Amino acid sequence: PLVKNPSANSRIRASNDREAIERWLDEYFDKPTTFRTYKKEAERFLVGVTARNTSLFNLNREDVLAYKEFLKNPQPKEQWCGPRRKKLTDETWYPFAGPLSESAIKTALASLNSLMNYLMNARYLDFNPFIYFRF
């Protein structure tokens, strides 16, 4: 798991990005539909962040723009796209079945904005690179 820039001010118990995302998801455990949507989008995003060999703490606006374009056409397709399968039950899980529709992209970015706002308010992050996007 990627370790973010250490901060003694963080208000959540998380030593890395995956744990920080889990703390955010804990807030939605009693809202199954929201929980599933947020979990799916956060997992997709974290896979992408990890593939770029960075962390949530280091993301900037250009990274968000690049991710938005990536959602329109995930490449290389053989790495990112495959049949829909549950992640926990199948080792050949792929984050995408193919390119996302405009409405699915808006949902993904709005979900990630919520994540980043939570992490910023919890003082895990200093900045939310999604903050000025219109969804």
Phi, psi and chi 1 to 4 in degrees:
 res  aa     phi    psi   chi1   chi2   chi3   chi4
   1 PRO       -  141.5   -4.6    9.0      -      -
   2 LEU   -74.7  135.4  -67.7  171.2      -      -
   3 VAL   -96.4  133.3  176.4      -      -      -
   4 LYS   -83.6  178.7   60.4  119.6 -171.1  143.3
   5 ASN   -63.7  117.4 -170.5   33.3      -      -
   6 PRO   -58.0  136.9  -19.2   29.3      -      -
   7 SER  -140.2  127.1  169.9      -      -      -
   8 ALA   -75.6  -10.9      -      -      -      -
   9 ASN   -89.6   -5.8  -64.5  -35.4      -      -
  10 SER   -58.6  138.6 -178.4      -      -      -
  11 ARG  -101.8    9.3  -59.7  -66.5 -174.0 -130.4
  12 ILE  -126.1  154.9   57.5  173.6      -      -
  13 ARG   -87.2   94.5  -66.5  179.3 -163.8  -99.6
  14 ALA  -152.6  125.0      -      -      -      -
  15 SER  -102.8   -2.5   59.3      -      -      -
  16 ASN  -155.9  173.6   59.6   59.4      -      -
  17 ASP   -61.9  -41.7  -68.5  -12.5      -      -
  18 ARG   -60.8  -45.7  178.3  162.1  -59.0  -74.6
  19 GLU   -64.3  -38.0  -70.5  175.8    5.7      -
  20 ALA   -63.6  -41.9      -      -      -      -
  21 ILE   -64.8  -39.6  -71.0  169.7      -      -
  22 GLU   -61.1  -38.5  -71.5  169.9    0.1      -
  23 ARG   -63.7  -40.0  -63.3  -59.7   73.2   76.4
  24 TRP   -64.1  -46.3  172.1   64.4      -      -
  25 LEU   -63.1  -32.2  -70.6  171.3      -      -
  26 ASP   -54.9  -31.4  -70.7  -16.0      -      -
  27 GLU   -67.4  -17.7  -57.7  -71.7  -30.3      -
  28 TYR  -115.6   12.5  -62.5   95.5      -      -
  29 PHE   -58.3  -33.3 -171.8   75.3      -      -
  30 ASP   -87.7    7.2   61.8  -16.7      -      -
  31 LYS  -124.7   82.8  -62.5  176.5 -178.7  163.0
  32 PRO   -55.8  -40.5  -15.3   21.6      -      -
  33 THR   -67.5  -47.7  -57.8      -      -      -
  34 THR   -63.0  -43.5  -57.3      -      -      -
  35 PHE   -56.6  -48.4  178.6   84.7      -      -
  36 ARG   -62.1  -45.0  -81.0 -169.2  -54.2  -86.2
  37 THR   -62.7  -48.7  -61.5      -      -      -
  38 TYR   -63.5  -41.3  -80.4    5.1      -      -
  39 LYS   -62.4  -46.4 -175.3  173.9 -167.4 -106.7
  40 LYS   -59.7  -47.7  175.0  179.6   66.1  176.3
  41 GLU   -68.4  -38.3  -62.5  -52.6  -22.7      -
  42 ALA   -67.2  -40.2      -      -      -      -
  43 GLU   -64.4  -44.6  -74.3  176.3  -18.4      -
  44 ARG   -58.2  -46.3  -73.8  175.2  167.9  173.3
  45 PHE   -65.9  -43.7 -169.8   60.2      -      -
  46 LEU   -63.6  -37.4 -171.0   57.5      -      -
  47 VAL   -61.1  -42.8  167.1      -      -      -
  48 GLY   -66.4  -41.7      -      -      -      -
  49 VAL   -63.0  -44.4  167.5      -      -      -
  50 THR   -63.5  -40.8  -57.0      -      -      -
  51 ALA   -62.4  -29.0      -      -      -      -
  52 ARG   -86.7    2.2  -67.3 -177.6   78.0  166.1
  53 ASN    57.9   46.2 -159.1   27.9      -      -
  54 THR  -135.2 -166.6 -170.0      -      -      -
  55 SER  -137.7  169.4   69.6      -      -      -
  56 LEU   -59.8  -36.4  -63.3  178.7      -      -
  57 PHE   -61.5  -31.7 -173.7   82.5      -      -
  58 ASN   -91.8   -0.5  -67.3  -42.4      -      -
  59 LEU   -70.1  147.0  -64.8  177.0      -      -
  60 ASN  -131.2 -178.2   58.8   40.3      -      -
  61 ARG   -60.8  -37.8  -54.2  -95.8  -49.7  141.0
  62 GLU   -64.0  -35.9  -69.3   75.7   19.5      -
  63 ASP   -63.3  -39.2  -66.2  -43.1      -      -
  64 VAL   -66.5  -44.1  173.3      -      -      -
  65 LEU   -61.1  -41.5  -69.9  170.9      -      -
  66 ALA   -64.6  -39.4      -      -      -      -
  67 TYR   -66.4  -40.1 -172.9   68.9      -      -
  68 LYS   -59.5  -44.7 -177.8  178.5  179.2 -176.9
  69 GLU   -65.7  -38.1  -69.3  -55.5  -50.5      -
  70 PHE   -60.7  -40.2  173.8   77.0      -      -
  71 LEU   -62.0  -29.6  -65.7  175.4      -      -
  72 LYS   -72.2  -26.2  -66.3  176.6 -177.2  178.1
  73 ASN  -159.3   78.6 -173.6   21.2      -      -
  74 PRO   -64.8  115.6   -8.1   16.8      -      -
  75 GLN  -129.6  145.6  -67.7  -65.4  -35.5      -
  76 PRO   -72.3  134.4   22.2  -26.7      -      -
  77 LYS   -55.1  -41.5 -173.1  175.4 -178.4  177.4
  78 GLU   -65.9  -21.8   57.0  -81.3   -4.6      -
  79 GLN   -85.2  -35.8  177.2 -177.2  -12.4      -
  80 TRP  -106.4  -23.5  -63.8  101.6      -      -
  81 CYS  -117.4  140.2  -58.8      -      -      -
  82 GLY  -170.0 -174.3      -      -      -      -
  83 PRO   -62.8  149.3    9.7  -12.3      -      -
  84 ARG   -72.2  123.9  -67.5 -179.2 -171.7 -155.6
  85 ARG  -146.8  154.4  -64.9 -174.4  174.6  130.6
  86 LYS   -71.5  133.5  -68.8 -173.0  178.4 -178.3
  87 LYS   -62.0  -43.3 -178.2  178.2 -179.3 -173.3
  88 LEU   -73.6  -18.8  -62.3  176.2      -      -
  89 THR  -106.9   -1.4   59.7      -      -      -
  90 ASP  -145.1  123.2 -173.1    4.4      -      -
  91 GLU   -69.6  -16.9  -68.8 -177.4   26.1      -
  92 THR   -95.6   31.3   59.2      -      -      -
  93 TRP   -64.4  136.0  175.9   79.8      -      -
  94 TYR  -118.2  142.6  -67.1   91.6      -      -
  95 PRO   -66.5  -23.5  -13.5   21.7      -      -
  96 PHE  -136.4  149.5  -57.9   94.2      -      -
  97 ALA   -89.3  -21.1      -      -      -      -
  98 GLY   169.3 -167.2      -      -      -      -
  99 PRO   -58.5  148.5  -20.9   31.2      -      -
 100 LEU   -91.0  150.5  -61.4 -174.1      -      -
 101 SER   -72.4  165.6   68.3      -      -      -
 102 GLU   -58.4  -41.4  -77.0  -60.7  -44.2      -
 103 SER   -68.2  -36.6   64.9      -      -      -
 104 ALA   -68.1  -35.8      -      -      -      -
 105 ILE   -65.1  -42.4  -69.4  170.6      -      -
 106 LYS   -61.8  -42.4  -74.5 -179.0 -176.9 -179.2
 107 THR   -62.4  -44.5  -62.3      -      -      -
 108 ALA   -60.9  -48.5      -      -      -      -
 109 LEU   -68.1  -37.6  -63.0  177.9      -      -
 110 ALA   -65.3  -39.2      -      -      -      -
 111 SER   -62.8  -44.7  -60.9      -      -      -
 112 LEU   -70.0  -31.5  -63.9  170.8      -      -
 113 ASN   -62.5  -42.2 -178.6   48.9      -      -
 114 SER   -61.4  -44.8  175.2      -      -      -
 115 LEU   -57.2  -51.7  164.3   64.9      -      -
 116 MET   -66.7  -35.7  -61.9  -58.5 -120.3      -
 117 ASN   -61.6  -44.9  -86.6  -25.0      -      -
 118 TYR   -58.6  -48.5  173.9   86.7      -      -
 119 LEU   -67.4  -31.7  -64.4  178.5      -      -
 120 MET   -71.6  -45.2 -162.7  175.8   72.7      -
 121 ASN   -64.7  -29.0  -71.0  -27.0      -      -
 122 ALA   -83.0    0.4      -      -      -      -
 123 ARG    64.7   23.8  -62.4 -175.7 -175.2  162.7
 124 TYR   -79.0  -35.9 -179.1   83.2      -      -
 125 LEU  -117.5  155.0  -61.9  177.1      -      -
 126 ASP   -92.2  -19.0  -64.8  -29.3      -      -
 127 PHE  -149.6  142.2  172.4   68.5      -      -
 128 ASN  -107.7  104.1  174.1    0.1      -      -
 129 PRO   -69.4   -9.5   24.8  -31.7      -      -
 130 PHE   -89.8   -7.5  -71.0   84.3      -      -
 131 ILE   -54.8  -36.7 -164.4   82.4      -      -
 132 TYR   -99.6    6.8  -61.9  109.8      -      -
 133 PHE   -79.9  145.8  -77.2   96.8      -      -
 134 ARG   -98.3  128.8  -67.0 -167.1  174.4  104.4
 135 PHE  -111.8      -  -52.8  112.0      -      -
